[in-house]
């Protein structure tokens, strides 16, 4: 988001590993949930949660708003942002049931239910989401829903969760085009989770 609205150069990015089982004291000092991202103002005031941070950033620039102010355009954008957040939530939970939880405590029915949420969402994006057009992935202006979705899909791909591109040519083409945006090229995912 910061790259898309021209604010990236005004932020200092500090990477932190977080985990539900290993406490990161630096992160807990600024977010009682122990999660990233956190945006810390120069005076120490901390904003947490991607949605809140993006809302804040969208009020700091002179470009066209990434979060539309009203009407159907706003609803479509926020709905897509919510779907992206849901994809991440389901993906995180699925990783617990397939990789992170000790094997004797994994619950296959939960894994399958979470996979169904992912696959159903992928199909919705392919067949019903109006923002998923490969031509608009290269547009000068994108909205918060598109930014959130590309970020979510990038994370799902990075963590080797169920494939969203096979059998979904429209979604695959949109994602392929969006990942070539300077904002995505500047923010690659790296690292492994350590518990």
C-alpha positions, 0 to 999 in steps of 0.5 A: 500500500505504501508503495502504491500511494507513494509513501514507501520512502517515508517509512523505515521497515523493520522485519520481525518474526512472530509466532503464536508459540514464541513471544517476540517481546519487541512486537508485544511492546507495541501490539498486545496481540503480538502480531505484525504489521505495526506502524509506529509514529515518531512519537511512539504511537502505534497502529496495528492491523493491516486494515487500520494502517492502510486506512491511515496511509490512504489519508496521507497522500495526494493521489487518488484514494486507494480506499474509495470513499463511497458507493458501490466502488467502495463496497466492492473494494472493501469486500475484496479486502475482506476476502483477502483477509479471510484467505490469510486467516484460513491459510494460517489456520491450515498451516497449523493443521498441516505443518506447525502443530505437532502431528498427533494434534492435527485435525484432518477434518479442520484442515479439509474445511479450511482447504474448502474455504480457500478453494471456494474463495479462489473459485469466487474470484475466478468467476464472480469478482469484477476487479479480477481483470488482467488489464486493470492489474497494470493500471496506474491506480489500484484499490485496497482490495486489489492490493490486499488480494495480491498480497494474500495470494503472494503469501499463500503461494509463498507458504505452498498452500493450495494452488489458486492458479490451476484451472483458474486462468482469469485469476492466474493472469490477473495475479501474474500481471499484478506481481509485476507491479513495482510495489510487489517487486519491492516487497518479496516474501522471504524467511521461514517460520521458526517455533 
